[in-house]
């Protein structure tokens, strides 16, 4: 879907406080079929993306202690273990 076509909000990000919480939300999103469980690590932030029942994309993010934000070419992907 093209950016801006959903109305005023077409992306939502939720912040969690620690890695344990990120992993729990990741597990729940996969169980609900809302995410493939991939975590994208940008250094300063780690996130898992999801789609809500209406198809809107969102992410759950945990900020790390790193000051460096990795570019798209440098990002690391952690796949959900099958």
Secondary structure as the mmCIF struct_conf table of DSSP 4:
data_model
#
loop_
_struct_conf.conf_type_id
_struct_conf.id
_struct_conf.beg_label_comp_id
_struct_conf.beg_label_asym_id
_struct_conf.beg_label_seq_id
_struct_conf.end_label_comp_id
_struct_conf.end_label_asym_id
_struct_conf.end_label_seq_id
TURN_TY1_P TURN_TY1_P1 UNK A 3 UNK A 6
BEND BEND1 UNK A 7 UNK A 8
STRN STRN1 UNK A 12 UNK A 15
BEND BEND2 UNK A 17 UNK A 18
HELX_RH_AL_P HELX_RH_AL_P1 UNK A 19 UNK A 31
TURN_TY1_P TURN_TY1_P2 UNK A 32 UNK A 33
BEND BEND3 UNK A 34 UNK A 34
HELX_LH_PP_P HELX_LH_PP_P1 UNK A 38 UNK A 38
STRN STRN2 UNK A 39 UNK A 41
STRN STRN3 UNK A 43 UNK A 43
BEND BEND4 UNK A 44 UNK A 44
STRN STRN4 UNK A 45 UNK A 51
TURN_TY1_P TURN_TY1_P3 UNK A 53 UNK A 54
BEND BEND5 UNK A 55 UNK A 55
STRN STRN5 UNK A 57 UNK A 63
BEND BEND6 UNK A 65 UNK A 65
HELX_LH_PP_P HELX_LH_PP_P2 UNK A 68 UNK A 68
STRN STRN6 UNK A 69 UNK A 69
HELX_LH_PP_P HELX_LH_PP_P3 UNK A 70 UNK A 71
TURN_TY1_P TURN_TY1_P4 UNK A 72 UNK A 74
STRN STRN7 UNK A 76 UNK A 78
HELX_LH_PP_P HELX_LH_PP_P4 UNK A 79 UNK A 81
#
